[in-house]
Every structure is written in structure tokens, then in C-alpha cells.
Amino acid sequence: MPHTNLQEFIRALEAAGDLRRIAAAVDPRLEITEIADRVSKAGGPALLFENVTGSSFPLLINAFGSFPRMERALNCASFDEIARKIETLVKVQPPQGIMDKVRLLFTLKDIAGIMPKKVKSAPCQANVIRDERLLDHLPILTCWPGDGGPFVTLPIVITKDPDTGIQNAGMYRMQKFDARSTGMHWQYNKDGARHYEKFKALGKRMEVAVALGGSPAVTYAASAPLPPDVDEMLFAGFLEGRAVELVKGKTVDLYVPAESDFVIEGFVDPGDETIEGPFGDHTGFYSPADTYPVFRITCITHRDGAVYPATIVGKPPMEDCYMAKATERIFLPFIKLIVPEISDINLPMEGVFHNCAFVSIKKHYPGQAKKVISALWGLGQMASTKFIAVFDDDIDLADYSTVAWKLLNNVDPRRDLVFSEGPLDALDHSAPHANFGGKMGIDATRKTREEGMGRDWPPEIRMADDIRDLVDKRWREYGL
């Protein structure tokens, strides 16, 4: 059952025995991070800190930190269930172009009922904060010792394209500078940065709204790699099976999710930029300080009984890994639309999702694996992937032992490695230049003579099926 707001999600987690309330006083500076990191890496529950030093609001963390919790958040039995739903919808009326295929998902008549709905009043505006303390009311975390300050870590940042008027919701960390301003970490390839550059070129002030909490599907949608013209609120409605309600901000001409716990409203002036960071990031290393826009806050609204949602990132696995794994499965059908020979993709948590991709394909012709590598390097966020290894489709990509065996035995370095240069994730500290560096593709498929294999490829050892069946039936007899 979908969760309209964060309170419903908390009650569902608690009913399932998957949430712990912590009444002891805790410090938002480092202490909560250490607690949450230990619990996350031990596969523990969501944590609701009810007594955070310096704030009257409780803090929820690790709410998405397991596969069952992510599935509950997205109202599904498995991420593949959502992927199959997407695949079915796209196949109903196959359009011509790839972008048409993506947009089709959100224009079919049978899902017209999930279009975002504007309302005049909303729970998120039950209370308005305009005093000088503003951000000081919130239990904003300082996550790691080397961080530049406290950071808002789970924000839904809403901006509007000045040319089209289309809103975008993205998830970008926000360093608290003081009670009335934060940094806005818009990386160069993000929609928020694109909007800001347009306003900057026009010399106009850019309004921004930041929602916190509300429906877990809305929070996830803000992190999803959707095309620029696809509304994140529409995607959240697709996940929930019902329309997301939106209300106009109190001080900005932007529409925000009505069920949010908090909404921070304000603006960014063109050229108003300063140093933001460092920040202990999901790579397990600190991302360096750099220049980013300053977000000036005009007011904060919140619902009655509001809960502040947060997450921490660092050495994997952590909570963000499960959110990213959901994206891997849910968006696989879109990747298959562009590269149809792909059977499966696995982005290992250890590769922090932009460093490594394992891919399996149905191979039909020589050089096909290298073609797939090139295609993925030209595809959206996959363009930043540093290592891509391609296997035949008779492999379980989640079986890392078999993956390593095939990788180490099927590859001739001179013949099967592809080296390239291009865009990399902004957080890749190993790259010689920011956002740019080397990449490697690996063809770990079975090779043909046309691919330079000068001798026959050996058959793989497999037991006869009848013997496997016989042993399965007699297993108890053996006393093993």
C-alpha cells in the first residue's frame, strides 16, 4: 500500500518491526552518523531519534537502508515488479524515437490519473517559520569530521526552467552556512545547474524550494535519473499509483509536494557563489571544497508533527546503495530500449555506481560486446561509468565469484580491453582532471575467430542434466 506521507511510512516500518525509536539525547554533530553507520552496515533497522540536541524535531535516518524497506517505500514486492510494469507500458504502443518511448510511459491514457494535482491548502504549510533562527530549528547533521559544516542530505530541490516553465526536482546536498543560507551543490550535468545557468545568463533571480520528507516515493523520484522533460512528481505518482498533490509556495512561485514535512523557500541570485565543502561522500572519500551558488532562505513551513529526514553517505554499503540498486533495476527497461541485446546490468555497491558496471548480453555477432560498451558510454548517466565489463547472458551478474572467474579467464588484455577518455563523475578523485579522465571496457564474452581468437574456444565444464536430477532426488540418501 502506498504511503501518503512520512508519518504513514514510519508507522508501517514500526508495525513491521523495522524501526527503532531512540529516546536518549543525541548530538547531530558526528554522533548520529556513527550510530547510523554501525546500524546500516550491520543490516539494522530505520532509526527515529526523538531527542536531537538543539532541535525540537525528531530525525529519521536509514529509512531506505535495506531492500525490504526500499520495496516498502516504493509500494512494490520487488524492484523488478516496477521494471516489468514499465516494460509492459512501453510495449503497448511502441513509438518511433527513444525519447518518445520514455515519454510514452507518462502519456498513456490508462495512467492519466497519476498527473500531479494542484491544491489550495496543504499539511506542509500548517506552520510558517519566519524568525531569524530559520535553519537553526532543524536537526541538520554534521556527518564526518572533515566536513565543511552541517549538511542537509535528503532534500528535494525544486527549480523551474525559465524558458519552458517546467519544474524539476533533484537531490543535491546543501551545506548550512548560517541560519538563513546554504550552499547548493549543483554539479555541472544536473538539471538544477542547467536552470541556474539560464537564470544567470538572464541576470535574473532564481526561486528555489526545498521539500523534506513527505511520501517516500517522492523522495526517491527526486534522486532518479529521469530525462529533463519528465516530471519527477509524475514519476512518483506512477510509483504510488495515484496523483501527487502540490501546493504553491508561500514566498516563491513554485509548487511543492503538499504532504512534505518541511519546505524551505528562497532564492539564488546570479553570481552569488561561495566555497562549499569538503564533504564526506558516497565514494568513501571526501569530495573537495569548490565554488557553488548560495541559497538565501525566505521562510520555512512545516506540517504538524513534522519529522526531519536525513541520510549519511560514506564507505559502502550504506543507505544510498539501496536507493541506487532500486534505480538499477527500475531503469533497466529504458536501457534495453536503447541497447536491446542487453540481458542484465549490475552496478556493484563497491563501485559506488558510477565506477563499474557488469553487463550481460545475448551475443550474436563478432564485436558486439565492444559495440555495447560504446553505446553505454553514450547514454545519459552511464556516460560517466569508468569500467564496463560485458559477459555472455548465461551468467548471474550478482554471483561475484562467477563474475570474477569469467573475467579472469575469458579476457586477453591485448585483444579484449577497450581504452577511452571522456566524462567521469564529478566525485571520481582518481581522475587526472575534474569530470574527465580515462575509461576501460572489458569484453569477457566467449570469443570467435573473427574477433581474433586463433583457436577454438573450449567448452565450459557442466554436469549432464540427468545426473544432476538423479543426485537432487537422492541427496537425502547420501546423508549429506
Buried (B, 14 or more C-beta within 10 A) or exposed (E): EBBBBBBBBBEBBBEEEBBBEBEEEBBBBBBBBBBBBEBBBEEBBBBBBBBBEEBEBBBBBBBBBBEEBBBBBBBBEEBBBBBEBBBEBBEEEEEEEEEEBBBBBBEEEEBEEBBBBEEEEBBBBEEEBEEEEBBBBBBBBBBBEEBBBBBBBBBBBBBBBEEEEBBBBBBBBBBBBEBBBBBBBBBEBBBBBBBBBBBBEEEEEBBBBBBBBBBBBBBBBBBBEBEEEBBBBBBBBBBBBBBBBBBBBBBBEBBBBBBBBBBBBBBBBBEBBEBBBBBBBBBEBBBBBBEBBBBBBBBBBBBEEBBBBBBBBBBBBBBBBBBBBBBBBBBBBBBBBBBEBBBBBBBBBBBBBBBBBBBBBEBEEBEBBBBBBBBBBEBBEBBBBBBBBBBBBEBEBEEBEBBEEBBEEBBEEEEBEBEEEBBBBBBBEEBEEBBEBEBBBBBBBBBBEEBEBEEEEEEEEEEEEEEEEEEEEEEEEEEE
